Amino acid sequence: MLRKLAYLFLIIFFVMGAIAAYTFVATVNKAQTVAQPIGDFVQQLVLPATPVVLPSSTTIVRQINDLARLETASMELEKNIIAERNNDIMWGMLGETLIFEAHGLAVAGVDFANMTPADIQVVDPTTVMVHLPPATLFDDLPLLNTESSRVLDRDTGLFASVDPQLETTVRQEAEAVLREEAYETDLLEVANYNAQEFMLTFMQGLGFENVIFTEDIPPTVEPYQQEIPKGYVLVTPTPLP
């Protein structure tokens, strides 16, 4: 009889133990299930935010300087020039008159090598202010086209001989006259506009959406402050070894 009771108690003990073990495991699984969304939420609260690094003015200007000189506008010019000598002596008998048809090509543009970091002011990741050097005629390019320019007419007085230096002089004068004519046109205005259009495309290629051109050196702006979403932490990327 006692043996049967012992067996009965042993069976009851194992059944109760199994129930307790099952209840414990179920509770743990349920706790993990509930804790998972909480863990995800906590993890979202400390998500790292990648810092926005603005390109420096020095870096941008170095790229611009590499463009060197940019020809942004040109204009063909034509003018007749009259050169005379000694026509006021002896009623022009010792004089000479030369009519020269001058043809030339004036080329204007901007020399980006003249830009410095002060000419660039990065405002934020999408906005930059730019001061371009003014467009100018490139003096090192010959303006007079010697092949198409020609002497239209040449008269000498009764007692005068042809002066070979007169044509040389009139060609030099033609170069200066054509240059003056170019400055009186809208050539430089067009060259400035085209330079801005070129720089606009260049800056957009660097990621800037708003390009502000200034007549003078851009004013200094407040350092850019990146907006960090709530719950994010700004971290500095670890440099690669």
Secondary structure as UniProt FT lines:
FT   HELIX           2..45
FT   STRAND          47..49
FT   HELIX           57..65
FT   TURN            66..67
FT   STRAND          69..85
FT   TURN            87..88
FT   HELIX           90..92
FT   TURN            93..94
FT   STRAND          96..111
FT   HELIX           112..114
FT   HELIX           117..119
FT   STRAND          120..124
FT   TURN            125..126
FT   STRAND          127..130
FT   STRAND          136..137
FT   TURN            139..140
FT   TURN            146..148
FT   STRAND          150..156
FT   TURN            158..159
FT   HELIX           164..183
FT   TURN            184..186
FT   HELIX           187..205
FT   TURN            206..207
FT   STRAND          210..213
FT   TURN            230..231
FT   STRAND          232..234
//
